[in-house]
Amino acid sequence: MHSVVRHTAIGVFFLMLPLYLGAQKVSLSASVDTAHLRIGEQVTLSLELKSDTPLTVLWPPASPEWAPFEPVRDSTFAEQVYPDSFVYRKDYILAAFDSGQLRIPSLPVPLAIGGATRDTLHTPEIPVTVDFIEVDTSAAYRPIKPLIRFPRAWTEYLLWYIGVLLLLVLAALIWWWKKRKKSATEAPEKVDTRPAHVIALEKLEKLEMESLWQKGEVKEYHDRVSDIVREYIEKRFGIPALESTSNELLTFMSKTDIRQRELENLKSILTIADIVKFARGLPTRDQNVEVMERARAFIEETKVREEEVVS
């Protein structure tokens, strides 16, 4: 059992206040609960301040500068009021990890009256002896103890669970968004089931109402007339008209049962379109009108008749 040694420093001073307050007497003492301990053990440093009038004591905060001792924690300060005095106390728990004759350093304790610091007292250095832990070298060595595994609570993995869940939700949202986008782009177009000639004649009528060649857009006008006729041929005769050159298409059509007059109309439409597109020719007003008339005549003369459908 370590003996308890108490070291006390008493400082007496007077603060110069207005005459109607008189003189103020203050004393500060510091003590430890033991002056002899082993390395790694703790010592309690107790500070006590007495005054004949109320004061505000600015206790020093625990600091690494208190080496060679390390502050572990400090207590809340206590205040006691007596008929003729006021007593203020505060404890600090210090640990020593060096050995030898060590000293707890002097600590400053500022005093304040009315919010202004009037003076500072200092505690004295306190000697403390710190010894190494004695080792019995005659005893046999003991084997190293195995690791002890403690079971983990599920709450320790809560953040991991939340992270994995968020990743799964994010992956699901990305998959849904891509699938929806793909479905939107791959949405099948509505197939117009009307007869090929009805669709083609309707497109020619809309094209004529746009008055393209009248606006100077001659090339666009002849290209679209040619495309409408080619689309009609593909649906009506099953010939790859859109992918064929004009000569190839005329060869294909010559092997069908259409009359020479319709074949001449088709040749005229394709020839003018090629001249405008490749040779940058400029058809006359009559040729622009004639192309539309020939296209209508070709479709009307080659369309599927009702009697052919019935048979």
Secondary structure, DSSP 8 states (H G I E B T S, - for coil): ------------EE----TTT---EEEEEEEES-SEEETT-EEEEEEEEEESS--EE------GGGTTEEEEEE---EEEE-SS-EEEEEEEEEEE-S-EEEEE---EEEEEETTEEEEEEE---EEEEEE-----TTS--------------GGGGHHHHHHHHHHHHHHHHHHHHHHHHHHHHT-------S-HHHHHHHHHHHHHHHTTGGGT-HHHHHHHHHHHHHHHHHHHH----TTS-HHHHHHHHHTSS--HHHHHHHHHHHHHHHHHHHS-----HHHHHHHHHHHHHHHHHHS--HHHHH-
